[in-house]
């Protein structure tokens, strides 16, 4: 018997300047209602006027860190999606602002379990699971000691 996903019937705002990325997100999240937007202004207006269960925000093309601030102010669990901006600085900023996850675009096929963790786990536990899932990419991009830099940014404790 299949368990119902905690994402079932959720409304998720996905914002990215690449329509093919939005389509891939929508395909992965077929159990959800995905509101797709490609522009910062449009997404900000939508956030102000509508309630969503979660937001998936591209860091670069749509000013995602600013959108993240607005989403967090409205208590909307938000995850950052990145390809070109995969950097320690944007990871730290995302965590500091209140992102629940930081997902490289190449991990879109694993979006469902990552978002299920965000919905069902405590904030710190969700980050620890995410780091387990994407650690290999982070090791290549940031070097093998990247976790010690993340640990320094606040209450987040990442297992060694």
N, C-alpha and C positions, 0 to 999 in steps of 0.2 A: 504494500500500500504506500503510495507516494505521500509524503508530507507536504502540506501547503507551504509555499515559500513565504517568508515574512515580508517579501516585496509584493506579494499578490495584491492587485488592485490599488497600489500606491500611485500617486501622481508625482512624477519626477520631472523637474525642469532640467533640460540638457542644453548647455550653451557652448557653441564652438563655431568658429568661422569657417570650418570645413564641412560642407553638407554630407560628404561621404562618411565622416566620423560620426555625425549625428545619426545617420542611417544605421551604421554598425551598432551604435548604442541602442537604438530603438529595436533592432533585431534581437540583440542579446536580452533585452528587457521586455520580452513579449508578454509577460504577465502583468506589466504595468501600463499606465497611461503616461506616455512620454511626450512632454511639451518641448518641441525643438525650436531653438532660436539661434540666429547667427550674429546678432548685433548687441552690443553692450546696452545702448539706450532702450531698445525693445525689451531686453531681459530685465533691466532694472525696473522699468515700468510694470512689467508683469509681476515681479517680486513684490512691488508695493501694493498691487491691487488684488493679488490672488494668494491663496494658501497652497503650498505644495508640501509633500512629505519629505522631499529630498531634492538637492540640487547637485548637478554634475557640471563643473565649470572648467573651461579651458583657461589656462593661465595667461597665455600670450595674446592671441588674436582678438579676444573680447574683453580685455582688461579684467581678467578673472579674479585677481586679488581684491579689486574694488568691489566686484560683485560678491565675493566671499564675505567681505565686511557687512554688506547689507543683508545677506542671507543669515549670517550668524546673529546679527541684531534681532532678526525675526525668529530666532531659535529653529532655523531650518538646518538639519544635518546636511553638511556639504562636503563634497569630495572634489579635489583638484585633479584635472586631467592634463597631462603634459607630454610633449614630444621634444620640442626644441628647447624648452626652458627647464630641462631636467638639471637642476643645480642645487647645491647645498643651500645656497641663499634662498631660493624660492621654496625649498622644503621647509626651512626654518620659518620663513615668513608665513607660509601656509599653516603650520602648526601654531605659531604665535597668534594668528588671527582667529583660529578655531576650526580649521578644516578637520574633518574626521578621517580623511585618507588622502593620499597623494599617489596617483596612479599613472604610470607611463602608458601612453596610448597603445603600445604593443601588448599590453595586458587586457585590452578590451574583451577578448574572448573569456577572460576570467572575472568579468565584471560582476556577475550574479553572486558568486560566493563572497567576493570582497564587500559588496553592498549589503549582503545578508549579515556579515560580521558587523558592519557599521550600525545596522538596525538593531541587532540583538545583543551586542556586547557593550560593556562599559567602554568609555572613550579610550583609556589606556590599553585595554585588552585588544580592541580593534586595531590600534596602531601596531601592537606587537605582532598580531596575525598578519597584517599587511607587510610589515618588514620581513617576516618569514617568507611571504609569497614573492616579493619583488627584490629581496636582498641580493640576488645574483646580479640583477641589472644595476642596483646601487653600488655593488662592489666594483663593477667594471667602470661605472661613471665617476664615482667619488673616491675610489680606493678602498682597500679592505678595512680601514680604520674609521669609516664614515659614522658608525654607530656612536663612537665616543663624542663626536661633534653634536649629534642629535640629542644625546643624553644631557648635554650642557644647556639645552634651551628651556628647561623647565621641569615639571613634575613627571615627564615621560620617562619611564624606565624600560629600556630595551634589553632583553636577555642577551647575554654574551654568547 
